[in-house]
Amino acid sequence: MLNTAVGVRSIPQDYLNVGRVLKLPRTKMLRKVIIPATLPYVFTGCRLSLGIAWLVIAASEMLTGAPGVGGFLWQEYNPSSVPILPQGEQCPRVICLLALLCSHYKIRLY
């Protein structure tokens, strides 16, 4: 939300002036000037919030013992389940790799 507000405030004045010179209606100004200028800020906000959401989800699952990524990692961390430990080590790596791939292709979209 904050990144979107910063993105709207940081639109170059030249872009808005060109829209005024072309006498664009408000809807067309929004679609053709404002939204494209703010998309990098919106996607940055999405990337940051997704990273924080993953941390919060994993931490809450570790604390509650709920089934999921955090619960799985907590079970693998306990000494009683030593034979499956390599899977517990690979789980965060796979999640990070998937997040990097999604992030890479999201950047390529705009």
N, C-alpha and C positions, 0 to 999 in steps of 0.2 A: 504494500500500500504506500509506504513512504517512498520507495523507489519510483513508483508511478507518478507521485506528486512532484518529485524532483525532476523526473523526465519531462513533465508538462511545463514546469517552470524554466527548464533549460533549453526550450526550443529556440533556435536562433531567430532573432527578430526579422531577419531577411526572409525566412520562410513565411512568416505571417504577413509580411509586407507584400510578397509575391501573390499570396492568396487574396489580399485586399485589392491589389492592382487588377487581378483577373476577375474581380467581383464574384468570387465563389460564394455560393450559399453556405450557411452554417454546416449543413450536413455534409456537403462535399468537402468543405474545409476540414472537417473532423476526419473524414475518411481518407483524404488525399494528403493532408499536411500533418495534422496533430498525431494521429495514431501511428503512422510510419516513423515519425520522429521520436516517439516515446517507446517503441517496441524494444529497443536494446535495454532500457531501464526496467521494463516489465519482465523481460526474460532473466535479467540479473536478479531481480527480486524473487522470481520463482526458483532459481538455482539456489539462492541462499536459504530460502524457506524450506526447500526439500532437504538440504543438508542438515539443517537443525531438526527437522521433523524425524529424520532417520535416527539421529542421536537420541531424541526424546523417546521414540518408540522402543528402541533397543534398551535404553536405561529403565523405562517403566516395566518392560517385560522381564528384565533381570530382577527388579525389585519384587514384582508380584509373583514371579514364577510361572507366568502365563505361557501357553504354547506360542511359539513364534521365534523370530531370530534371536531376540535377547534371551528368552528362556532356553533355547538350544545352546547358545554360547555359555550360559551360566551352568547348565548341566554338564557340558564338556569341560568346563573349568574345574569342577569338583573332582577330587582325586578318585572317587569311586568309579568313574567311567574312563579309565586310561586308554583302553583299546580303541576308542573312537576319537581320540584327541586330534588326529590329523584332519578329520572332517570339520571339527570345531575351529581349527586354524584356517581352513580354506574358505569357510563361510563368509567372513568379512572381506576376504580378497575378491571373491566372486561378486559380492554386493558392490564393492568399490569399482570393479571393472565394469559392471553394468551401469553404474551411475556415470562413470566417465564416458562410456559409449553414448548414453542418452544425452549427456551434456554436449558431446561433440556434435551429434546430429542436430540437436536443438539450435546450436549456434549456426550451423549451416543453413537452417531454414530461413533466416531473415537476412 
